[in-house]
Amino acid sequence: MGAWTAWVLKNSVVVICFTVLAIYFGKWWIILFSCLFHSSLEVAKEPKQDNGSDEKFNGG
């Protein structure tokens, strides 16, 4: 399962659960709490590559 699929499933479950709670208790504002549990994906940054300019190993 990919990261996007897991992200979509998790956020869908959150919205569905809070919607059910809102309907059960009859309070529409309960769904606003689902915003606290939504997650987002971040693009991983590429690690900085060593260009060989370390002074310890180049005699500097």
N, C-alpha and C positions, 0 to 999 in steps of 0.2 A: 504494500500500500504506500502510495506516495505521500509526500508532505502536504500537498494541496488537498488530497482526498481526506486525510486525517483532520486537517484544519476545517474543511467544510462540514464534515460529520460532527466534530466537536461543537462548532458554532450552531449547527442545526439542532442538536440535542439541547443546547442551552435555551434557544428560543422556544422550542416545543415545550420544554419543562416549565419555563416561566409563563408561557401562554396557558398551559393547563392550570397552573396555580392561580393565575389571574381569573380564569373562568370559574374555577372552584370557589374562590373567595369573593368573587364579584367586584374586584378592585382592578381597574385598568392600569393603574400606575405601577403595579407589581412588575409589569413587563419592562419598565424603565430600569429595574435592577439587573435585567439581563445584560445591559450595556457594560456592567462592571465585570462580567464574566466572559465577554467576547475576547478573542485573541486575534493576533495578526501575525503574519509571516514576515520575517526580515530576510533580506538577501544577505548571504554570508559574504563577508569581505575577504578578498584574497590575501593570504599572508604576505608580508613584505619579504621579498627575496633578498638574500645576502649577496652583495656584489663583490665580495672578497676584499673589502677595504678595512678589515679589522686590523688594528695596529699591532695586536699581540702576535699575530701570525705572519705579518709582512715585514717584521723587523723595524717598525717605525716607532 
